Amino acid sequence: MKILKTCDKGHKFYKSSDCPTCPICEAERKPKDGFLSLLSAPARRALENNNIATLEELANHSEKEILSFHGLGKSSIPILKNAMKEQGLSFIGAEG
């Protein structure tokens, strides 16, 4: 069952889960460019919640560590790897 919710900004939205995230607010705060703009909202929040806002900060972590973040799944890894590769970076312990 979907429940009508209202966020702190007054946006009204329906959710079937207890997730409090407003999809309207999330769309408004999605970056226009950069590697974070390529990710889904949950994956982006997972990195932000772990203080990762740049590719350099991302390169200070292993792939396994990144995958342990709530909201970040295997489908985000190729996106992150490609973005890092373009900058000459890779995950800790990555070969190549």
C-alpha positions in Angstrom: 0.0 0.0 0.0 1.3 3.4 -0.9 1.2 6.1 1.7 1.0 9.8 0.9 3.9 11.6 2.6 5.0 15.2 2.8 8.6 16.3 3.1 10.0 19.2 5.2 9.8 21.4 2.0 6.1 20.6 1.6 6.4 18.2 -1.4 3.8 15.5 -1.5 4.7 12.1 -2.7 3.7 8.4 -2.4 5.9 5.7 -0.9 5.2 2.1 -0.3 8.2 1.7 2.1 9.2 3.6 5.2 12.0 5.4 3.3 11.7 9.1 4.2 13.5 10.3 1.1 11.5 12.8 -1.0 11.9 11.9 -4.7 11.3 15.6 -5.6 14.0 16.9 -3.3 16.4 14.2 -4.6 15.8 15.2 -8.2 16.5 18.8 -7.3 19.8 18.1 -5.6 21.1 15.7 -8.3 24.4 17.1 -9.6 24.3 18.3 -13.3 27.8 16.9 -14.0 30.6 15.0 -12.5 30.7 11.3 -11.6 28.0 11.7 -8.9 25.6 12.7 -11.6 26.0 9.3 -13.3 24.8 7.4 -10.2 21.4 6.5 -8.9 20.2 8.5 -5.9 20.8 5.7 -3.4 24.3 5.1 -4.7 25.1 8.9 -4.7 23.7 9.2 -1.1 25.8 6.1 -0.1 29.0 7.9 -1.2 27.9 11.3 0.3 27.1 9.6 3.6 30.6 8.3 3.7 32.2 11.6 2.9 33.1 10.8 -0.7 32.6 13.7 -3.1 35.5 13.4 -5.4 37.2 10.6 -7.4 40.4 11.1 -5.4 38.4 10.4 -2.2 36.8 7.4 -3.9 40.3 6.0 -4.9 41.2 5.9 -1.2 38.8 2.9 -0.8 38.7 -0.7 -2.1 35.9 -1.9 -4.3 34.8 -4.3 -1.5 34.6 -1.4 1.0 32.5 0.7 -1.4 30.2 -2.3 -2.0 29.6 -2.5 1.7 28.0 1.0 1.7 24.2 0.8 2.1 22.6 1.8 -1.1 25.5 1.1 -3.4 25.3 -2.0 -5.5 27.3 -3.9 -8.1 25.7 -2.0 -11.0 27.4 1.2 -9.8 30.9 -0.2 -9.9 31.5 -0.1 -13.7 30.4 3.5 -13.7 32.8 4.4 -10.8 35.7 2.4 -12.4 35.2 4.2 -15.8 35.1 7.6 -14.1 38.3 6.8 -12.1 40.1 5.3 -15.1 39.5 8.6 -17.1 41.4 10.4 -14.3 44.1 7.8 -14.0 42.8 6.5 -10.7 41.5 3.1 -9.4 40.3 1.5 -6.3 42.8 0.4 -3.6 44.0 -3.1 -4.5 42.7 -2.9 -8.1 44.9 -4.5 -10.8 45.6 -2.7 -14.0 
